[in-house]
């Protein structure tokens, strides 16, 4: 009987963790928790010629609104959508990773840079594991999670396009359309 009670308690614990913890890891989000905010702020302090990209930088108000309200069918609303922020388990290691776009204030064109930080993030050492600069991301955004097929991958691209898929490669990433 004691063995049965232990099994029941273990099952209850696993069910609890699955229902409570797993959704936060697997779920995509477009807002940052305090530790992620500190990490981005620390990176920006070390790189004073940059600022965090905003919704206004996108020039895509209609697309942002459509993302937040949903377009029906499999495309559910993402109420916290921001085109230049995404979090989720991009590399499949069980930790929440962070992608953020920053703007080089010294440049007028191709002034966007994508930074990806593997989780758990560390604001004491805000070193991204992937950096891609000289991008033109007006009218573009970051996308992650449903309804795309699993394993979920971070996608960077224009709204209503296939975009460029970022795939894990060791501790960093590469775009799927690049040669290994």
PyMOL commands that set and color helices and strands:
alter all, ss='L'
color gray80, all
select helices_A, chain A and resi 2-26+34-46+55-58+61-69+123-125
alter helices_A, ss='H'
color red, helices_A
select strands_A, chain A and resi 50-52+85-88+97-104+112-117+130-135+140-143+154-158+164-169+172-175
alter strands_A, ss='S'
color yellow, strands_A
deselect
rebuild
show_as cartoon
